[in-house]
């Protein structure tokens, strides 16, 4: 026998699941947009003329406006890399730099910018762990969702 209490519980569960799915899909939309912008920066470098191989893996997240983030990655001497950070946030100021495992700014590479992305080319002096650090500052000081893509040759 179905009671009023069990019907109400089912209704609450359904409402909770619907809300959770809606929130998850919105969060995923931000990541897809951020990744799309990062890949926009990658486009000319991963073409036949550019010669870089785009990796399928990527990083994603969100941060407060102006908060620095860093991606830890093993880089190999002799390879050339590009890292691109994309965000769905409009009207931003973005910065990117590469540091070694000691926290020393280790490589000044070529930097390219677009309206919603920034990228840097990296050729490290020796193989090891490096940090690709970036900061996204939004005009309205709102949280920025981001994604980082990379390629190598």
PLY file of the C-alpha trace (Angstrom):
ply
format ascii 1.0
element vertex 153
property float x
property float y
property float z
element edge 152
property int vertex1
property int vertex2
end_header
0.00 0.00 0.00
1.34 3.42 -0.97
0.97 6.03 1.71
0.98 9.79 1.40
4.37 9.83 3.16
5.98 7.49 0.62
4.54 9.51 -2.29
5.97 12.67 -0.77
9.35 10.96 -0.29
9.36 9.87 -3.94
8.49 13.40 -5.00
11.37 14.83 -2.93
13.77 12.23 -4.30
12.68 13.00 -7.87
13.06 16.73 -7.29
16.50 16.20 -5.75
17.66 14.02 -8.65
16.31 16.47 -11.22
18.06 19.40 -9.53
21.32 17.44 -9.23
21.25 16.47 -12.90
20.50 20.05 -13.91
23.37 21.43 -11.79
25.78 18.77 -13.10
24.85 19.48 -16.72
25.39 23.22 -16.19
28.81 22.57 -14.64
29.69 20.29 -17.56
28.61 23.04 -19.99
31.13 25.43 -18.42
33.90 22.83 -18.83
32.93 22.12 -22.44
32.98 25.86 -23.21
36.32 26.35 -21.45
37.85 23.37 -23.26
36.46 24.62 -26.59
38.22 27.94 -26.05
41.49 26.21 -25.11
41.26 24.12 -28.29
40.59 27.27 -30.29
44.08 28.41 -29.28
45.51 25.02 -30.23
43.99 24.93 -33.69
46.85 26.32 -35.81
49.51 24.39 -33.87
47.91 20.95 -34.20
47.25 21.32 -37.91
49.49 19.57 -40.44
51.49 22.78 -40.77
51.90 23.23 -37.00
53.03 19.65 -36.46
52.01 19.29 -32.79
50.08 16.25 -31.52
47.15 17.17 -29.31
46.79 15.01 -26.21
43.30 13.75 -25.39
43.69 14.30 -21.67
43.11 17.73 -20.16
42.67 19.43 -16.80
39.63 21.36 -15.65
38.44 23.34 -12.67
37.26 26.67 -11.41
38.89 29.39 -9.36
38.10 32.70 -7.81
38.95 35.74 -9.90
42.69 36.43 -9.63
43.48 33.15 -7.86
46.53 31.36 -9.27
46.37 27.74 -10.38
49.11 25.32 -11.45
49.20 22.12 -13.45
51.98 19.68 -12.49
53.40 17.81 -15.47
56.52 15.86 -16.43
58.22 17.47 -19.43
61.03 15.95 -21.48
64.07 17.86 -22.75
64.12 17.88 -26.54
60.32 17.96 -26.90
58.40 21.11 -27.64
55.07 21.63 -25.85
52.14 24.01 -26.05
49.74 24.52 -23.14
46.47 26.43 -23.58
44.14 27.66 -20.85
40.57 28.42 -21.88
37.70 29.97 -19.95
34.05 30.68 -20.69
34.34 33.96 -18.78
34.31 37.05 -20.94
36.31 40.22 -20.37
39.22 38.61 -18.53
42.89 39.23 -18.00
44.95 36.04 -18.20
48.57 35.20 -17.42
50.62 32.01 -17.84
54.17 30.99 -16.82
56.25 27.83 -16.35
58.11 26.97 -13.13
60.45 24.12 -12.21
59.86 21.86 -9.21
61.73 24.31 -6.96
59.31 27.09 -7.88
61.81 29.01 -10.01
60.43 30.56 -13.17
62.29 28.34 -15.56
61.24 29.03 -19.07
60.17 32.11 -20.99
58.41 30.79 -24.06
56.27 32.23 -26.77
52.86 33.36 -25.48
49.72 33.75 -27.59
46.36 35.15 -26.50
42.80 35.08 -27.73
39.60 36.54 -26.27
38.99 33.51 -24.01
42.32 31.67 -24.00
46.04 32.04 -23.44
48.79 29.64 -24.48
52.52 29.20 -24.04
55.12 27.22 -25.91
57.54 25.34 -23.68
60.94 23.77 -24.37
62.54 22.87 -21.05
66.30 22.89 -20.35
66.17 19.44 -18.70
63.62 16.64 -18.21
61.64 16.77 -15.00
58.56 17.99 -13.19
57.32 21.45 -14.12
54.35 23.58 -13.16
52.32 25.41 -15.75
50.90 28.26 -13.67
48.08 30.53 -14.75
45.75 33.15 -13.42
42.37 34.31 -14.71
41.07 37.65 -13.46
37.49 38.49 -14.40
36.25 42.09 -14.61
33.20 41.32 -12.46
35.34 39.35 -9.93
33.22 36.21 -10.43
34.51 32.65 -10.38
36.13 31.48 -13.62
35.73 27.94 -14.98
38.80 26.79 -16.89
40.28 23.92 -18.87
43.88 23.26 -19.92
44.79 21.36 -23.09
48.26 20.54 -24.37
50.17 19.23 -27.35
53.75 18.14 -28.04
56.20 17.36 -30.84
0 1
1 2
2 3
3 4
4 5
5 6
6 7
7 8
8 9
9 10
10 11
11 12
12 13
13 14
14 15
15 16
16 17
17 18
18 19
19 20
20 21
21 22
22 23
23 24
24 25
25 26
26 27
27 28
28 29
29 30
30 31
31 32
32 33
33 34
34 35
35 36
36 37
37 38
38 39
39 40
40 41
41 42
42 43
43 44
44 45
45 46
46 47
47 48
48 49
49 50
50 51
51 52
52 53
53 54
54 55
55 56
56 57
57 58
58 59
59 60
60 61
61 62
62 63
63 64
64 65
65 66
66 67
67 68
68 69
69 70
70 71
71 72
72 73
73 74
74 75
75 76
76 77
77 78
78 79
79 80
80 81
81 82
82 83
83 84
84 85
85 86
86 87
87 88
88 89
89 90
90 91
91 92
92 93
93 94
94 95
95 96
96 97
97 98
98 99
99 100
100 101
101 102
102 103
103 104
104 105
105 106
106 107
107 108
108 109
109 110
110 111
111 112
112 113
113 114
114 115
115 116
116 117
117 118
118 119
119 120
120 121
121 122
122 123
123 124
124 125
125 126
126 127
127 128
128 129
129 130
130 131
131 132
132 133
133 134
134 135
135 136
136 137
137 138
138 139
139 140
140 141
141 142
142 143
143 144
144 145
145 146
146 147
147 148
148 149
149 150
150 151
151 152
